[in-house]
Amino acid sequence: MDPTLYNAAMEGIIVDADFILADHLQRDEENGYQVTPKGNTVLHVAALYGQSGFLGQVLEITSALLCCKNKKNETALHLAANKGHSEVARVLLRAAGEGNKETLMRMTDDDGDTALHKAVRSGGVDTVRLLVKEDPDFEFPANKAGETPLYLAAESGFLDCLLEILRSSIRPTYGGPCGRTALHAAMIQKHSDCATSLWQWNKSLCEESDQWDWNPLHYAVKRGLKLVVREMLGWKKSLAYIQAGSGNDWTTTIHIAASKGYANMINELLNHCPDCWEMLNSSGQNALHVAISNNKIRVIRFIQNSKEFHNLIYEADNDGNTPLHLLAASTRLRVPLNLSGYPRAKMLFNKKKQTPLDIALSGTETTQMEKWSFKRRLRLRLGGRDFEIRGKNMQEPEDEMESRGTNTQQRENKARRDKIRKLQDIMTATQIHLVVAALLVTVTFAAGLTVPGGFESDPGPNKGMAILIRKTAFHVFAVSNAIAFTCSAGAVFSYFFIGDNTAATKKLKIILPLFGMGDVLQHGAMLGVVTAFVTGTYATLAHSVGLAVTVCVIGCASFLVYSALWFAFY
């Protein structure tokens, strides 16, 4: 395209000292219209840059450019709509006239997009309003990707565009790819305002499923749209019972909520359908199974506090596994279920003839230390005598054959390997703990010699004494720092003796108590360090009560973190 003509189209220049638009267009009409490398005519360029006045002059001189397409089969209206130039679109439709404007608006590009598709994608509300009102009878079908303008508006969260289509179009289509509707798209993208508008416009959209047999309610539950779920279930409670998926792999709404950890969503489902607890997925699992499998502690605690817990905890899936079996097999999740109140847990066998305790003892997924820790907690909840009896009777088939045979050497080798593995696990943990304990010793030692507030330097009987010695907070600091130093030093000694005894596997009974004692001392040291920091800081900032209290509150947050971790893992 001639550079002068191109620049004039970009800047909207119709006449100046060196350029007259009419002359250029007349020459183009005789010699063939000039185009850019993309096939854009001067009308396309003017539409692209929003030059409505220039564009109007071009159409007055040569109206044949109105329906010209570029290499992507886009008209000037496509480009104007894509950029949100509503005034340019209005000029183009006016030039087309009543007889041709519908034809122009319904033209599609290589992707099957109409001008309305382009306008919705760009979020141009004014352009969308214009196009829909000019052709309200057109359904605006899907493009080659299966997207309708209504679907695109819902997917992008352009509520204003969506409302314009719903208000002005008589029968808009609402489909999308993969068999989804606009309501599916709004749920998946968490555009709750668009979802509410679509649902109020056509409530039956809630019941339409995509190619995976998921309806909009399933996606609303998965995305945590609680208010939308409440509205839908208020309209039709039976939606909560529809399965998501088909064939041999399907789930339900309460399972979806449990897998995502949405305890409040489960509560919402139960408010409308209290018997949702009884729903099972294709594997025969209840909501507690799914929560444990996905490590969703919040949902597990919610179910623990419900009246249905005692029914769910014993329910077996298609493989005979109860939630207790899954808990025992988990490598990360350790939820303190109160098993002592459920004596049947001792005799729950799955299809492999395993109880939860069998899985805890024989599972290959967990490390030796994890299994030891789990067994210790299980012993406290089931009772020591019952635990030991169950442990002695639990042997793999090959172990049972060994015990009946005469090959004593094999049994001795296996026991020796077990001891070595356990020692390796303890030493790995000991090395990490020892670094922390040594660091605490160093910190508390330094704090004891360089106390907060410093020392008296003036000559007299108090020279060298701590300046804050008379403050109660300083007394607490000194005591807590001493406790922290003593506990951390004791932990270092314990870990030192563990390292001194690891060579002799026969002393495993000595190493385990030493590791436990070191662990307890280290917890005490950490608590003492936090206390020393809080009280020492308070003593030095006592003259500014507000600042002192603020720093102490922030420091005490460490106790909350400690309590939360202890409650979660012990």
Secondary structure as the mmCIF struct_conf table of DSSP 4:
data_model
#
loop_
_struct_conf.conf_type_id
_struct_conf.id
_struct_conf.beg_label_comp_id
_struct_conf.beg_label_asym_id
_struct_conf.beg_label_seq_id
_struct_conf.end_label_comp_id
_struct_conf.end_label_asym_id
_struct_conf.end_label_seq_id
HELX_RH_AL_P HELX_RH_AL_P1 PRO A 3 GLU A 11
TURN_TY1_P TURN_TY1_P1 GLY A 12 GLY A 12
STRN STRN1 VAL A 15 ASP A 16
TURN_TY1_P TURN_TY1_P2 ALA A 17 ASP A 18
STRN STRN2 PHE A 19 ILE A 20
HELX_RH_AL_P HELX_RH_AL_P2 LEU A 21 ASN A 31
TURN_TY1_P TURN_TY1_P3 PRO A 37 LYS A 38
HELX_RH_AL_P HELX_RH_AL_P3 VAL A 42 LEU A 48
TURN_TY1_P TURN_TY1_P4 TYR A 49 GLY A 50
HELX_RH_AL_P HELX_RH_AL_P4 SER A 52 ILE A 61
HELX_RH_3T_P HELX_RH_3T_P1 SER A 63 CYS A 67
TURN_TY1_P TURN_TY1_P5 LYS A 71 LYS A 72
HELX_RH_AL_P HELX_RH_AL_P5 ALA A 76 LYS A 83
TURN_TY1_P TURN_TY1_P6 GLY A 84 GLY A 84
HELX_RH_AL_P HELX_RH_AL_P6 SER A 86 ARG A 106
TURN_TY1_P TURN_TY1_P7 ASP A 110 ASP A 111
HELX_RH_AL_P HELX_RH_AL_P7 ALA A 115 SER A 122
TURN_TY1_P TURN_TY1_P8 GLY A 123 GLY A 123
HELX_RH_AL_P HELX_RH_AL_P8 VAL A 125 GLU A 134
TURN_TY1_P TURN_TY1_P9 PRO A 136 ASP A 137
TURN_TY1_P TURN_TY1_P10 LYS A 144 ALA A 145
BEND BEND1 GLY A 146 GLY A 146
HELX_RH_AL_P HELX_RH_AL_P9 PRO A 149 SER A 156
TURN_TY1_P TURN_TY1_P11 GLY A 157 GLY A 157
HELX_RH_AL_P HELX_RH_AL_P10 LEU A 159 SER A 168
BEND BEND2 ILE A 170 ARG A 171
STRN STRN3 GLY A 175 GLY A 175
HELX_RH_3T_P HELX_RH_3T_P2 PRO A 177 GLY A 179
STRN STRN4 THR A 181 THR A 181
HELX_RH_AL_P HELX_RH_AL_P11 ALA A 182 ILE A 188
TURN_TY1_P TURN_TY1_P12 GLN A 189 LYS A 190
HELX_RH_AL_P HELX_RH_AL_P12 SER A 192 TRP A 201
HELX_RH_3T_P HELX_RH_3T_P3 LYS A 203 GLU A 207
TURN_TY1_P TURN_TY1_P13 GLN A 211 TRP A 212
BEND BEND3 ASP A 213 ASP A 213
HELX_RH_AL_P HELX_RH_AL_P13 PRO A 216 LYS A 222
TURN_TY1_P TURN_TY1_P14 ARG A 223 GLY A 224
HELX_RH_AL_P HELX_RH_AL_P14 LYS A 226 TRP A 235
HELX_RH_3T_P HELX_RH_3T_P4 LYS A 237 TYR A 241
BEND BEND4 ILE A 242 ILE A 242
STRN STRN5 ALA A 244 SER A 246
TURN_TY1_P TURN_TY1_P15 GLY A 247 ASN A 248
STRN STRN6 ASP A 249 THR A 251
HELX_RH_AL_P HELX_RH_AL_P15 THR A 253 LYS A 260
TURN_TY1_P TURN_TY1_P16 GLY A 261 GLY A 261
HELX_RH_AL_P HELX_RH_AL_P16 ALA A 263 HIS A 272
HELX_RH_3T_P HELX_RH_3T_P5 PRO A 274 GLU A 278
TURN_TY1_P TURN_TY1_P17 SER A 282 SER A 283
BEND BEND5 GLY A 284 GLY A 284
HELX_RH_AL_P HELX_RH_AL_P17 ALA A 287 SER A 293
TURN_TY1_P TURN_TY1_P18 ASN A 294 ASN A 295
HELX_RH_AL_P HELX_RH_AL_P18 ILE A 297 GLN A 304
TURN_TY1_P TURN_TY1_P19 ASN A 305 ASN A 305
BEND BEND6 SER A 306 SER A 306
TURN_TY1_P TURN_TY1_P20 LYS A 307 GLU A 308
HELX_RH_AL_P HELX_RH_AL_P19 PHE A 309 LEU A 312
TURN_TY1_P TURN_TY1_P21 ILE A 313 TYR A 314
TURN_TY1_P TURN_TY1_P22 ASN A 318 ASP A 319
BEND BEND7 GLY A 320 GLY A 320
HELX_RH_AL_P HELX_RH_AL_P20 PRO A 323 ALA A 329
BEND BEND8 THR A 331 ARG A 332
HELX_RH_3T_P HELX_RH_3T_P6 LEU A 339 GLY A 341
HELX_RH_3T_P HELX_RH_3T_P7 PRO A 343 MET A 347
TURN_TY1_P TURN_TY1_P23 LYS A 351 LYS A 352
BEND BEND9 LYS A 353 LYS A 353
HELX_RH_AL_P HELX_RH_AL_P21 PRO A 356 SER A 362
BEND BEND10 THR A 364 THR A 366
HELX_RH_AL_P HELX_RH_AL_P22 GLN A 368 LEU A 382
HELX_RH_AL_P HELX_RH_AL_P23 GLY A 384 ASN A 393
HELX_RH_AL_P HELX_RH_AL_P24 PRO A 397 ARG A 404
BEND BEND11 GLY A 405 THR A 406
HELX_RH_AL_P HELX_RH_AL_P25 THR A 408 LEU A 449
BEND BEND12 THR A 450 THR A 450
TURN_TY1_P TURN_TY1_P24 PRO A 452 GLY A 453
STRN STRN7 PHE A 455 PHE A 455
BEND BEND13 ASP A 458 GLY A 460
TURN_TY1_P TURN_TY1_P25 PRO A 461 GLY A 464
BEND BEND14 MET A 465 MET A 465
STRN STRN8 ALA A 466 ALA A 466
TURN_TY1_P TURN_TY1_P26 ILE A 467 ARG A 470
HELX_RH_AL_P HELX_RH_AL_P26 THR A 472 ASN A 501
TURN_TY1_P TURN_TY1_P27 THR A 502 ALA A 503
HELX_RH_3T_P HELX_RH_3T_P8 THR A 505 LYS A 507
HELX_RH_AL_P HELX_RH_AL_P27 LEU A 508 THR A 540
TURN_TY1_P TURN_TY1_P28 LEU A 541 HIS A 543
BEND BEND15 SER A 544 SER A 544
HELX_RH_AL_P HELX_RH_AL_P28 VAL A 545 PHE A 569
#
